[in-house]
Structures are given as structure tokens and as C-alpha cells.
Amino acid sequence: AASLPLAIITAYQGLERVEFSSGKSILVLGGAGGVGSLVI
């Protein structure tokens, strides 16, 4: 449970870095992990 905030921040920063917005597509590799599942 303590690692959840870190995974959330990592997922958010990753989406910010690639300037993801509505209408764009991304490929999430490793979507079964903590960060990947939050991105999905």
C-alpha cells in the first residue's frame, strides 16, 4: 500500500512527459504491473 502513491506519480509523470492528450494513442508495455495498470 505504501508504494501506491509512487506508482501513481510515476504513471502521471510519464503521461505528462509524452504530452498525452485526448485523441492520441499510446502503447503500454507491461500493463500488468503497478505503473502500467494505472496508465491503462
C-alpha angles and dihedrals in degrees: 000000000000092000094055096086090051091051091049093051092046092051092047094048091049092054091046093050094056091043092237115189141159114302095027126107129219134184114230112203115194095023091163093070128083100266095036094052091051091051090052 
